[in-house]
Amino acid sequence: MVTAKKPVNEQTSKRVATDASKLLRDPKSSAAVKRVAGSALTQTANKPKKK
């Protein structure tokens, strides 16, 4: 059985997150590119919710 490692406090920079978002929206991006871009976005800082 494989156990998941405890997440490290890694965050993607704003520029990389922006580029990853563009790649996810591009219909010409391959599935592999979209997987990497999605992984980068999961490491972005959470924005506080506005009330």
MOPAC internal coordinates of N, CA, C and O (Angstrom, degrees):
PM7 1SCF
backbone

  N    0.0000 0     0.00 0     0.00 0    0    0    0
  C    1.4342 1     0.00 0     0.00 0    1    0    0
  C    1.5295 1   108.92 1     0.00 0    2    1    0
  O    1.2310 1   120.65 1   -46.53 1    3    2    1
  N    1.3310 1   116.37 1   133.47 1    3    2    1
  C    1.4510 1   122.22 1  -179.95 1    5    3    2
  C    1.5242 1   108.71 1   -97.01 1    6    5    3
  O    1.2310 1   121.27 1   -49.77 1    7    6    5
  N    1.3168 1   115.18 1   130.23 1    7    6    5
  C    1.4600 1   118.50 1   178.19 1    9    7    6
  C    1.5191 1   109.49 1  -107.49 1   10    9    7
  O    1.2310 1   120.96 1   -34.76 1   11   10    9
  N    1.3105 1   115.77 1   145.24 1   11   10    9
  C    1.4575 1   120.71 1  -179.40 1   13   11   10
  C    1.5238 1   109.15 1   -77.36 1   14   13   11
  O    1.2310 1   121.38 1   -37.75 1   15   14   13
  N    1.3342 1   114.96 1   142.25 1   15   14   13
  C    1.4577 1   119.41 1   177.08 1   17   15   14
  C    1.5213 1   109.23 1   -76.71 1   18   17   15
  O    1.2310 1   121.27 1   -27.45 1   19   18   17
  N    1.2991 1   115.18 1   152.55 1   19   18   17
  C    1.4622 1   120.01 1   177.11 1   21   19   18
  C    1.5229 1   108.03 1   -65.89 1   22   21   19
  O    1.2310 1   119.89 1   -46.95 1   23   22   21
  N    1.3379 1   117.81 1   133.05 1   23   22   21
  C    1.4600 1   119.83 1  -177.02 1   25   23   22
  C    1.5250 1   112.05 1   -63.66 1   26   25   23
  O    1.2310 1   121.59 1   -38.64 1   27   26   25
  N    1.3129 1   114.56 1   141.36 1   27   26   25
  C    1.4516 1   122.14 1   176.87 1   29   27   26
  C    1.5264 1   106.67 1   -92.87 1   30   29   27
  O    1.2310 1   119.95 1   -30.17 1   31   30   29
  N    1.3060 1   117.71 1   149.83 1   31   30   29
  C    1.4574 1   120.79 1  -178.96 1   33   31   30
  C    1.5289 1   110.51 1   -76.32 1   34   33   31
  O    1.2310 1   120.98 1  -108.22 1   35   34   33
  N    1.3041 1   115.72 1    71.78 1   35   34   33
  C    1.4628 1   121.78 1   177.50 1   37   35   34
  C    1.5161 1   108.43 1  -103.58 1   38   37   35
  O    1.2310 1   121.23 1   -39.48 1   39   38   37
  N    1.3304 1   115.26 1   140.52 1   39   38   37
  C    1.4561 1   119.07 1   178.00 1   41   39   38
  C    1.5163 1   109.11 1  -132.31 1   42   41   39
  O    1.2310 1   121.38 1   -39.01 1   43   42   41
  N    1.3113 1   114.97 1   140.99 1   43   42   41
  C    1.4530 1   122.24 1   176.81 1   45   43   42
  C    1.5231 1   108.62 1   -81.67 1   46   45   43
  O    1.2310 1   120.85 1   -39.84 1   47   46   45
  N    1.3229 1   115.98 1   140.16 1   47   46   45
  C    1.4668 1   119.52 1   178.59 1   49   47   46
  C    1.5288 1   110.47 1   -66.81 1   50   49   47
  O    1.2310 1   121.24 1   -19.57 1   51   50   49
  N    1.3247 1   115.24 1   160.43 1   51   50   49
  C    1.4605 1   120.28 1  -178.85 1   53   51   50
  C    1.5264 1   110.52 1   -61.09 1   54   53   51
  O    1.2310 1   119.82 1   140.58 1   55   54   53
  N    1.3160 1   117.95 1   -39.42 1   55   54   53
  C    1.4698 1   121.21 1  -178.87 1   57   55   54
  C    1.5301 1   111.05 1   -64.70 1   58   57   55
  O    1.2310 1   120.45 1   134.71 1   59   58   57
  N    1.3151 1   116.75 1   -45.29 1   59   58   57
  C    1.4660 1   120.09 1   179.82 1   61   59   58
  C    1.5267 1   110.08 1   -65.27 1   62   61   59
  O    1.2310 1   120.34 1   140.72 1   63   62   61
  N    1.3295 1   116.96 1   -39.28 1   63   62   61
  C    1.4654 1   120.37 1   178.42 1   65   63   62
  C    1.5225 1   110.92 1   -63.05 1   66   65   63
  O    1.2310 1   120.53 1   139.94 1   67   66   65
  N    1.3318 1   116.60 1   -40.06 1   67   66   65
  C    1.4668 1   120.61 1   178.53 1   69   67   66
  C    1.5251 1   110.63 1   -64.09 1   70   69   67
  O    1.2310 1   120.60 1   134.95 1   71   70   69
  N    1.3336 1   116.46 1   -45.05 1   71   70   69
  C    1.4657 1   120.26 1   178.78 1   73   71   70
  C    1.5294 1   111.10 1   -64.10 1   74   73   71
  O    1.2310 1   120.34 1   140.50 1   75   74   73
  N    1.3252 1   116.96 1   -39.50 1   75   74   73
  C    1.4591 1   120.70 1   179.19 1   77   75   74
  C    1.5259 1   110.32 1   -63.87 1   78   77   75
  O    1.2310 1   120.53 1   140.13 1   79   78   77
  N    1.3162 1   116.59 1   -39.87 1   79   78   77
  C    1.4678 1   120.68 1   178.61 1   81   79   78
  C    1.5224 1   110.87 1   -62.36 1   82   81   79
  O    1.2310 1   120.76 1   138.29 1   83   82   81
  N    1.3204 1   116.15 1   -41.71 1   83   82   81
  C    1.4766 1   120.25 1   178.81 1   85   83   82
  C    1.5224 1   110.62 1   -63.74 1   86   85   83
  O    1.2310 1   120.33 1   139.69 1   87   86   85
  N    1.3362 1   116.98 1   -40.31 1   87   86   85
  C    1.4618 1   120.42 1   179.68 1   89   87   86
  C    1.5287 1   111.44 1   -65.64 1   90   89   87
  O    1.2310 1   120.63 1   141.94 1   91   90   89
  N    1.3237 1   116.40 1   -38.06 1   91   90   89
  C    1.4750 1   119.38 1   179.18 1   93   91   90
  C    1.5207 1   111.65 1   -66.31 1   94   93   91
  O    1.2310 1   120.16 1   147.48 1   95   94   93
  N    1.3249 1   117.30 1   -32.52 1   95   94   93
  C    1.4642 1   120.81 1  -178.70 1   97   95   94
  C    1.5231 1   112.53 1   -83.84 1   98   97   95
  O    1.2310 1   120.06 1   166.17 1   99   98   97
  N    1.3369 1   117.50 1   -13.83 1   99   98   97
  C    1.4598 1   121.12 1  -178.30 1  101   99   98
  C    1.5264 1   109.96 1   -78.95 1  102  101   99
  O    1.2310 1   119.87 1   -62.91 1  103  102  101
  N    1.3258 1   117.85 1   117.09 1  103  102  101
  C    1.4687 1   119.47 1  -178.67 1  105  103  102
  C    1.5341 1   113.37 1   -66.41 1  106  105  103
  O    1.2310 1   119.91 1   163.99 1  107  106  105
  N    1.3157 1   117.77 1   -16.01 1  107  106  105
  C    1.4673 1   121.23 1   179.98 1  109  107  106
  C    1.5264 1   112.95 1   -86.83 1  110  109  107
  O    1.2310 1   119.84 1   171.74 1  111  110  109
  N    1.3314 1   117.90 1    -8.26 1  111  110  109
  C    1.4681 1   121.41 1   179.66 1  113  111  110
  C    1.5264 1   110.03 1   -69.13 1  114  113  111
  O    1.2310 1   121.13 1   -40.65 1  115  114  113
  N    1.3238 1   115.45 1   139.35 1  115  114  113
  C    1.4648 1   120.08 1   179.22 1  117  115  114
  C    1.5228 1   110.26 1   -74.96 1  118  117  115
  O    1.2310 1   120.98 1   -13.77 1  119  118  117
  N    1.3081 1   115.72 1   166.23 1  119  118  117
  C    1.4615 1   121.00 1   179.63 1  121  119  118
  C    1.5270 1   110.38 1   -62.76 1  122  121  119
  O    1.2310 1   119.81 1   142.07 1  123  122  121
  N    1.3290 1   117.97 1   -37.93 1  123  122  121
  C    1.4598 1   121.33 1  -179.99 1  125  123  122
  C    1.5258 1   110.82 1   -64.40 1  126  125  123
  O    1.2310 1   120.40 1   138.64 1  127  126  125
  N    1.3213 1   116.84 1   -41.36 1  127  126  125
  C    1.4632 1   121.21 1   178.78 1  129  127  126
  C    1.5199 1   109.59 1   -64.15 1  130  129  127
  O    1.2310 1   120.45 1   138.70 1  131  130  129
  N    1.3240 1   116.75 1   -41.30 1  131  130  129
  C    1.4589 1   120.56 1  -179.41 1  133  131  130
  C    1.5261 1   111.50 1   -67.27 1  134  133  131
  O    1.2310 1   119.81 1   145.73 1  135  134  133
  N    1.3312 1   117.98 1   -34.27 1  135  134  133
  C    1.4609 1   120.59 1   176.74 1  137  135  134
  C    1.5280 1   110.77 1   -63.78 1  138  137  135
  O    1.2310 1   120.47 1   135.32 1  139  138  137
  N    1.3276 1   116.70 1   -44.68 1  139  138  137
  C    1.4619 1   120.95 1  -179.90 1  141  139  138
  C    1.5254 1   110.33 1   -66.44 1  142  141  139
  O    1.2310 1   120.36 1   137.93 1  143  142  141
  N    1.3227 1   116.91 1   -42.07 1  143  142  141
  C    1.4632 1   120.75 1   179.50 1  145  143  142
  C    1.5305 1   110.33 1   -64.19 1  146  145  143
  O    1.2310 1   120.08 1   138.64 1  147  146  145
  N    1.3056 1   117.44 1   -41.36 1  147  146  145
  C    1.4584 1   120.87 1   177.73 1  149  147  146
  C    1.5138 1   111.79 1   -64.11 1  150  149  147
  O    1.2310 1   120.74 1   141.70 1  151  150  149
  N    1.3173 1   116.19 1   -38.30 1  151  150  149
  C    1.4534 1   120.30 1   177.51 1  153  151  150
  C    1.5289 1   110.68 1   -63.70 1  154  153  151
  O    1.2310 1   120.42 1   139.82 1  155  154  153
  N    1.3092 1   116.79 1   -40.18 1  155  154  153
  C    1.4664 1   120.60 1   178.78 1  157  155  154
  C    1.5235 1   110.22 1   -64.33 1  158  157  155
  O    1.2310 1   120.17 1   141.34 1  159  158  157
  N    1.3248 1   117.28 1   -38.66 1  159  158  157
  C    1.4688 1   119.91 1  -178.40 1  161  159  158
  C    1.5262 1   112.40 1   -71.39 1  162  161  159
  O    1.2310 1   119.87 1   154.10 1  163  162  161
  N    1.3080 1   117.86 1   -25.90 1  163  162  161
  C    1.4614 1   119.19 1   178.82 1  165  163  162
  C    1.5257 1   110.91 1   -71.55 1  166  165  163
  O    1.2310 1   120.30 1   165.92 1  167  166  165
  N    1.3148 1   117.04 1   -14.08 1  167  166  165
  C    1.4598 1   121.19 1  -179.30 1  169  167  166
  C    1.5218 1   112.50 1  -100.91 1  170  169  167
  O    1.2310 1   119.60 1  -169.42 1  171  170  169
  N    1.3237 1   118.36 1    10.58 1  171  170  169
  C    1.4598 1   120.35 1   178.53 1  173  171  170
  C    1.5203 1   109.95 1   -81.82 1  174  173  171
  O    1.2310 1   121.18 1   -24.35 1  175  174  173
  N    1.3071 1   115.34 1   155.65 1  175  174  173
  C    1.4568 1   120.51 1   178.52 1  177  175  174
  C    1.5254 1   110.24 1   -67.92 1  178  177  175
  O    1.2310 1   120.51 1   -37.80 1  179  178  177
  N    1.3040 1   116.64 1   142.20 1  179  178  177
  C    1.4698 1   120.53 1   177.58 1  181  179  178
  C    1.5164 1   108.76 1   -77.71 1  182  181  179
  O    1.2310 1   121.15 1   -46.78 1  183  182  181
  N    1.3350 1   115.41 1   133.22 1  183  182  181
  C    1.4597 1   120.30 1   177.04 1  185  183  182
  C    1.5259 1   108.47 1   -81.61 1  186  185  183
  O    1.2310 1   120.13 1   -40.59 1  187  186  185
  N    1.3298 1   117.35 1   139.41 1  187  186  185
  C    1.4624 1   118.71 1   176.68 1  189  187  186
  C    1.5364 1   110.21 1   -66.50 1  190  189  187
  O    1.2310 1   120.80 1   -37.29 1  191  190  189
  N    1.3169 1   116.07 1   142.71 1  191  190  189
  C    1.4571 1   120.73 1  -178.93 1  193  191  190
  C    1.5274 1   109.87 1   -76.21 1  194  193  191
  O    1.2310 1   120.87 1   -40.50 1  195  194  193
  N    1.3237 1   115.94 1   139.50 1  195  194  193
  C    1.4569 1   120.61 1   176.53 1  197  195  194
  C    1.5172 1   109.13 1   -83.34 1  198  197  195
  O    1.2310 1   121.08 1   -35.90 1  199  198  197
  N    1.3132 1   115.54 1   144.10 1  199  198  197
  C    1.4630 1   119.71 1   179.28 1  201  199  198
  C    1.4942 1   111.35 1   -98.17 1  202  201  199
  O    1.2310 1   120.10 1   180.00 1  203  202  201

